Amino acid sequence: MKKILVIEKYPLYRAEICRLLRFEKYQVIQAENGIEGLNLAREKHPDLILCDVETPGLDGYKVLESLRAEGIAPKIPFVFLAGSIDVGSHSHAMKLGASAYLSKLASPNELLRVIATKLK
């Protein structure tokens, strides 16, 4: 069973993503902020990370930068979830090594498609 870390500040949105992933038979780990997410990534070694761009404590960009700099997760797919998408943010995320950058308004099917593709 593939393990996915979900780092999301909004409890209801996080719960919905986790419910969807569990329904699809993924093992889910949850974090409500960037610091907790970074620590869980170090400890649990997920197969994929879904991360809100604007997490409290440590934003998503810093989480990704830290993981890559530490060499802990150089090959773990990292998917950003953003409330709004602009070209500059998307470009910055991809330069840092993100695997994908999705709007939080993406459909569940789109999210699952991206996850399945990145886990191959």
Secondary structure as the mmCIF struct_conf table of DSSP 4:
data_model
#
loop_
_struct_conf.conf_type_id
_struct_conf.id
_struct_conf.beg_label_comp_id
_struct_conf.beg_label_asym_id
_struct_conf.beg_label_seq_id
_struct_conf.end_label_comp_id
_struct_conf.end_label_asym_id
_struct_conf.end_label_seq_id
STRN STRN1 LYS A 3 ILE A 7
BEND BEND1 LYS A 9 LYS A 9
HELX_RH_AL_P HELX_RH_AL_P1 PRO A 11 PHE A 23
TURN_TY1_P TURN_TY1_P1 GLU A 24 LYS A 25
STRN STRN2 GLN A 27 ALA A 31
BEND BEND2 GLU A 32 ASN A 33
HELX_RH_AL_P HELX_RH_AL_P2 GLY A 34 LYS A 44
BEND BEND3 ASP A 47 ASP A 47
STRN STRN3 LEU A 48 ASP A 52
TURN_TY1_P TURN_TY1_P2 VAL A 53 GLU A 54
BEND BEND4 PRO A 56 LEU A 58
HELX_RH_AL_P HELX_RH_AL_P3 GLY A 60 GLU A 70
TURN_TY1_P TURN_TY1_P3 GLY A 71 GLY A 71
BEND BEND5 ILE A 72 ILE A 72
TURN_TY1_P TURN_TY1_P4 PRO A 74 LYS A 75
BEND BEND6 ILE A 76 ILE A 76
STRN STRN4 PHE A 78 ALA A 82
BEND BEND7 GLY A 83 SER A 84
HELX_RH_AL_P HELX_RH_AL_P4 VAL A 87 LEU A 96
TURN_TY1_P TURN_TY1_P5 GLY A 97 GLY A 97
BEND BEND8 SER A 99 SER A 99
STRN STRN5 ALA A 100 SER A 103
TURN_TY1_P TURN_TY1_P6 LYS A 104 LEU A 105
BEND BEND9 ALA A 106 ALA A 106
HELX_RH_AL_P HELX_RH_AL_P5 PRO A 108 LEU A 119
#
